Amino acid sequence: MKLLKLLPVFALLLFVSCGDHEKETDDMDDMAQQAEVRDPADANKQWIDAWNRNNPQELDTLTSADAVLYMEGETMNTDSIRSWYNNVAPMMKDLKTSPEVEYANQEVAYEAGTYSHGIKNDSLEGTYEGTYTFIWKKMDNDWKIQVMNIAGKDEDTTSTDMEEE
């Protein structure tokens, strides 16, 4: 008789232990999916490479639908990042970035640093420089640019030459 009273308890333990196994399997699947997400620095490198190849379709795959572009700290009002790289990328060449600050967690990553590039068909072969900040957000198991801030290099106004009277 006592054994029959314990039967529901054993059934409950068996049911709970099966659920724990399923939960462990789900946790392992989640960890495997997280392991498959690439490093945000790799996404950033792909973005720069796509820029240098003037490949707006690839840039689109790396840019979130609601991405925002800031130029000199001012927000652009249109589909800013896409418009910008569709219009500007064909004119630029040899974009180089030098990251100075990088950070990443499970959901957000950013990189800030300096950039330089040339302009195609520029007879003076000038180099344009400035600073950038890319903020990446993990979406659909990959990294997408969410915010981009581009600023040109400020001219040095601390000249040491003094006018002679």
RODO-2510 file (C-alpha; in nm, 4 decimals, decimal comma):
residues 165
     n   res          X          Y          Z
     1     m     0,0000     0,0000     0,0000
     2     k     0,2725     0,2426     0,0956
     3     l     0,4432     0,1694    -0,2335
     4     l     0,1304     0,2732    -0,4254
     5     k     0,1255     0,6047    -0,2345
     6     l     0,4839     0,6701    -0,3395
     7     l     0,4184     0,5912    -0,7062
     8     p     0,2953     0,9465    -0,7892
     9     v     0,6062     1,0900    -0,6232
    10     f     0,8317     0,8674    -0,8371
    11     a     0,6355     0,9604    -1,1477
    12     l     0,6738     1,3285    -1,0624
    13     l     1,0492     1,2890    -1,0076
    14     l     1,0817     1,1078    -1,3392
    15     f     0,8834     1,3807    -1,5171
    16     v     1,0894     1,6609    -1,3580
    17     s     1,4194     1,4921    -1,4376
    18     c     1,3163     1,4565    -1,8038
    19     g     1,2294     1,8272    -1,8094
    20     d     1,5715     1,9136    -1,6634
    21     h     1,7411     1,7132    -1,9376
    22     e     1,5392     1,9031    -2,1981
    23     k     1,6339     2,2336    -2,0315
    24     e     2,0023     2,1372    -2,0353
    25     t     1,9712     2,0552    -2,4057
    26     d     1,8075     2,3949    -2,4687
    27     d     2,0873     2,5694    -2,2746
    28     m     2,3471     2,3834    -2,4802
    29     d     2,1672     2,4856    -2,8034
    30     d     2,1673     2,8512    -2,6868
    31     m     2,5380     2,8333    -2,6093
    32     a     2,6077     2,6786    -2,9501
    33     q     2,4137     2,9582    -3,1217
    34     q     2,6046     3,2211    -2,9246
    35     a     2,9311     3,0551    -3,0219
    36     e     2,8307     3,0847    -3,3893
    37     v     2,7969     3,4645    -3,3723
    38     r     3,1130     3,6178    -3,5073
    39     d     3,3244     3,8736    -3,3345
    40     p     3,2058     4,2321    -3,3987
    41     a     3,5587     4,3236    -3,5118
    42     d     3,5123     4,0783    -3,8001
    43     a     3,1879     4,2510    -3,9007
    44     n     3,3670     4,5856    -3,8832
    45     k     3,6491     4,4552    -4,1057
    46     q     3,3921     4,3226    -4,3540
    47     w     3,2232     4,6662    -4,3582
    48     i     3,5534     4,8455    -4,4349
    49     d     3,6410     4,5887    -4,7043
    50     a     3,2950     4,6259    -4,8640
    51     w     3,3384     5,0044    -4,8556
    52     n     3,6753     4,9831    -5,0326
    53     r     3,5250     4,7536    -5,2977
    54     n     3,2343     5,0023    -5,3385
    55     n     2,9808     4,7280    -5,2678
    56     p     2,6606     4,8952    -5,1384
    57     q     2,4682     4,5663    -5,1403
    58     e     2,7122     4,4138    -4,8920
    59     l     2,7085     4,7324    -4,6838
    60     d     2,3281     4,7000    -4,6717
    61     t     2,3585     4,3524    -4,5204
    62     l     2,5743     4,4987    -4,2416
    63     t     2,3523     4,8000    -4,1663
    64     s     2,0369     4,7854    -3,9531
    65     a     1,7124     4,9070    -4,1070
    66     d     1,6848     5,1931    -3,8573
    67     a     2,0523     5,2954    -3,8541
    68     v     2,1373     5,6597    -3,7876
    69     l     2,4227     5,8655    -3,9314
    70     y     2,5746     6,1644    -3,7560
    71     m     2,8061     6,3963    -3,9471
    72     e     3,0120     6,6293    -3,7300
    73     g     2,7781     6,5381    -3,4424
    74     e     2,4616     6,6433    -3,6292
    75     t     2,2007     6,3825    -3,7173
    76     m     2,1123     6,3341    -4,0824
    77     n     1,7388     6,3200    -4,1535
    78     t     1,7072     6,0752    -4,4440
    79     d     1,7908     5,7079    -4,4813
    80     s     2,1211     5,8530    -4,3891
    81     i     2,3767     5,5757    -4,3812
    82     r     2,2529     5,4126    -4,7021
    83     s     2,2258     5,7454    -4,8861
    84     w     2,5694     5,8420    -4,7632
    85     y     2,7516     5,5297    -4,8755
    86     n     2,5595     5,5084    -5,2015
    87     n     2,6645     5,8653    -5,2875
    88     v     3,0052     5,8925    -5,1206
    89     a     3,1604     5,5467    -5,1503
    90     p     3,2038     5,5687    -5,5293
    91     m     3,4201     5,8818    -5,4847
    92     m     3,6409     5,7584    -5,1987
    93     k     3,9354     5,5203    -5,2117
    94     d     4,1602     5,3383    -4,9671
    95     l     3,9576     5,3907    -4,6496
    96     k     4,1763     5,3047    -4,3526
    97     t     4,0628     5,3009    -3,9924
    98     s     4,2737     5,2972    -3,6786
    99     p     4,0644     5,1874    -3,3813
   100     e     4,1524     5,3534    -3,0542
   101     v     3,8648     5,2333    -2,8370
   102     e     3,6754     4,9049    -2,8732
   103     y     3,4135     4,7402    -2,6555
   104     a     3,1734     4,4509    -2,6985
   105     n     2,9258     4,2603    -2,4869
   106     q     2,6584     4,0099    -2,5908
   107     e     2,4268     4,2709    -2,7488
   108     v     2,6212     4,5894    -2,8331
   109     a     2,9691     4,6720    -2,9595
   110     y     3,1413     4,9918    -3,0555
   111     e     3,4599     5,1071    -3,2139
   112     a     3,5979     5,4591    -3,2200
   113     g     3,9136     5,5843    -3,3801
   114     t     4,0605     5,7775    -3,6689
   115     y     4,0211     5,7323    -4,0429
   116     s     4,1937     5,8410    -4,3598
   117     h     4,1005     5,8079    -4,7257
   118     g     4,1711     5,9493    -5,0659
   119     i     3,9407     6,0672    -5,3421
   120     k     3,9334     5,8890    -5,6764
   121     n     4,0720     6,0909    -5,9676
   122     d     4,2162     6,3536    -5,7318
   123     s     4,5160     6,4959    -5,9168
   124     l     4,6572     6,6329    -5,5892
   125     e     4,6338     6,2902    -5,4209
   126     g     4,5086     6,4548    -5,1015
   127     t     4,4404     6,2556    -4,7874
   128     y     4,1310     6,3282    -4,5832
   129     e     4,1312     6,2447    -4,2132
   130     g     3,9005     6,2535    -3,9151
   131     t     3,7394     6,0512    -3,6410
   132     y     3,4664     5,7908    -3,6471
   133     t     3,2473     5,5955    -3,4101
   134     f     3,0600     5,2800    -3,5110
   135     i     2,7993     5,1358    -3,2762
   136     w     2,7004     4,7796    -3,3637
   137     k     2,3964     4,5910    -3,2370
   138     k     2,3517     4,2155    -3,2504
   139     m     2,0477     4,1342    -3,4660
   140     d     1,9452     3,8022    -3,6190
   141     n     2,2628     3,6313    -3,4938
   142     d     2,4947     3,8845    -3,6574
   143     w     2,6195     4,2376    -3,6003
   144     k     2,4597     4,5369    -3,7739
   145     i     2,5673     4,9005    -3,7670
   146     q     2,3135     5,0941    -3,5626
   147     v     2,4857     5,4328    -3,5277
   148     m     2,7717     5,5900    -3,7185
   149     n     2,9360     5,9226    -3,6367
   150     i     3,1868     6,0743    -3,8789
   151     a     3,3805     6,3954    -3,8134
   152     g     3,6523     6,5593    -4,0192
   153     k     3,9868     6,6493    -3,8715
   154     d     3,9922     6,9927    -3,7116
   155     e     4,2603     7,2236    -3,8390
   156     d     4,5275     7,3196    -3,5891
   157     t     4,4592     7,6730    -3,4712
   158     t     4,7403     7,6864    -3,2176
   159     s     5,0023     7,8316    -3,4475
   160     t     5,3293     7,9259    -3,2798
   161     d     5,4292     8,1737    -3,5465
   162     m     5,3769     8,5301    -3,4331
   163     e     5,3472     8,8145    -3,6760
   164     e     5,6367     9,0543    -3,6671
   165     e     5,5489     9,4184    -3,6271
***
